[in-house]
């Protein structure tokens, strides 16, 4: 059962997600960054729904477990859409958004199929049959989350590389993309570490909620503090000088 | 195997994104010119040194905190610690790395001085509001 610390982080995270949308509205950027704002709204609704399910069914109930992982999976897909929105902003002048979206959709479907194939194969080896029971589905969600976060990370990395190459100068857009990259890498690393070692189950409930606050915090900062017309020299941000 | 590869790549990307993100925060403040008052207080005239960072951070903690700046201040604090770690390990053997870490540490100190400037004007505004009330 979560304690005061977990509840505080949970509450803070929801508050930050709502504050991203409020900052964006206050600065007149809601429609411009619609996909990011819709994702943040969805994430805050999911947090409230998780809280309700936790109180109705309890922390160790299968209902809470299912809802937690499935909503996490759906939110990751939502984050893909937000990432595609960022791709659109970067490539809008080149008119290549449609190809980017199609490519991302295919990649998303491919990742989901790949995760399903891995879990189905391993479960058939363990149990000797292919019936989709709760264990298989739970494993699928964990495996798919790890792979989806990783693909999200790769896509963000590619986008960041393209921004450097195209000499993207919009400071706010740069900070939004870098914050998303940070978020995806923390989560991909955490899920991979969890798959590698079950001894980390004790610290798992702490890492994920704290990491979850990073993205809304950074996005709220970018919307609130960085004006839309602020510009930066992107080559200065590359770790390896260009 | 797969999880191991994902973990290694993610950790490397995390480091790279973190450095770039911190540099984007620093770059946004590097264009700002410090007031004569802050220059006097911090001792930073044009170019800051990494050794100024600790002192400026101590001054920063004396001023009331702005909630919206907390995130960036902490991120730069963590970045400065990372630079210190690199300076005392890898940079000892790689001279170009040493120059890079020194320059980055100086920019962190400048960022802290700009944050100090903002906090001072924030405190003044608060005081003026209280006086008006």
HADDOCK unambig.tbl for C-alpha pairs under 7 A between the chains (distance, minus, plus):
assign (segid A and resid 150 and name CA) (segid B and resid 6 and name CA) 6.80 0.50 0.50
assign (segid A and resid 175 and name CA) (segid B and resid 21 and name CA) 6.54 0.50 0.50
assign (segid A and resid 175 and name CA) (segid B and resid 24 and name CA) 6.92 0.50 0.50
assign (segid A and resid 178 and name CA) (segid B and resid 17 and name CA) 5.87 0.50 0.50
assign (segid A and resid 178 and name CA) (segid B and resid 21 and name CA) 5.68 0.50 0.50
assign (segid A and resid 179 and name CA) (segid B and resid 21 and name CA) 6.96 0.50 0.50
assign (segid A and resid 181 and name CA) (segid B and resid 17 and name CA) 6.16 0.50 0.50
assign (segid A and resid 182 and name CA) (segid B and resid 14 and name CA) 5.57 0.50 0.50
assign (segid A and resid 182 and name CA) (segid B and resid 17 and name CA) 5.64 0.50 0.50
assign (segid A and resid 182 and name CA) (segid B and resid 18 and name CA) 6.39 0.50 0.50
assign (segid A and resid 185 and name CA) (segid B and resid 10 and name CA) 4.87 0.50 0.50
assign (segid A and resid 185 and name CA) (segid B and resid 11 and name CA) 6.72 0.50 0.50
assign (segid A and resid 185 and name CA) (segid B and resid 13 and name CA) 6.31 0.50 0.50
assign (segid A and resid 185 and name CA) (segid B and resid 14 and name CA) 5.14 0.50 0.50
assign (segid A and resid 186 and name CA) (segid B and resid 14 and name CA) 6.54 0.50 0.50
assign (segid A and resid 188 and name CA) (segid B and resid 7 and name CA) 6.97 0.50 0.50
assign (segid A and resid 188 and name CA) (segid B and resid 10 and name CA) 6.15 0.50 0.50
assign (segid A and resid 189 and name CA) (segid B and resid 6 and name CA) 6.80 0.50 0.50
assign (segid A and resid 189 and name CA) (segid B and resid 7 and name CA) 4.65 0.50 0.50
assign (segid A and resid 189 and name CA) (segid B and resid 10 and name CA) 5.26 0.50 0.50
assign (segid A and resid 189 and name CA) (segid B and resid 11 and name CA) 6.21 0.50 0.50
assign (segid A and resid 192 and name CA) (segid B and resid 3 and name CA) 4.70 0.50 0.50
assign (segid A and resid 192 and name CA) (segid B and resid 4 and name CA) 6.75 0.50 0.50
assign (segid A and resid 192 and name CA) (segid B and resid 6 and name CA) 6.25 0.50 0.50
assign (segid A and resid 192 and name CA) (segid B and resid 7 and name CA) 5.36 0.50 0.50
assign (segid A and resid 193 and name CA) (segid B and resid 7 and name CA) 6.45 0.50 0.50
assign (segid A and resid 195 and name CA) (segid B and resid 3 and name CA) 6.43 0.50 0.50
assign (segid A and resid 196 and name CA) (segid B and resid 3 and name CA) 6.28 0.50 0.50
assign (segid A and resid 196 and name CA) (segid B and resid 4 and name CA) 6.94 0.50 0.50
assign (segid A and resid 221 and name CA) (segid B and resid 68 and name CA) 6.67 0.50 0.50
assign (segid A and resid 237 and name CA) (segid B and resid 20 and name CA) 4.97 0.50 0.50
assign (segid A and resid 237 and name CA) (segid B and resid 23 and name CA) 5.54 0.50 0.50
assign (segid A and resid 237 and name CA) (segid B and resid 24 and name CA) 6.10 0.50 0.50
assign (segid A and resid 238 and name CA) (segid B and resid 20 and name CA) 6.06 0.50 0.50
assign (segid A and resid 239 and name CA) (segid B and resid 16 and name CA) 6.51 0.50 0.50
assign (segid A and resid 239 and name CA) (segid B and resid 19 and name CA) 6.79 0.50 0.50
assign (segid A and resid 239 and name CA) (segid B and resid 20 and name CA) 6.42 0.50 0.50
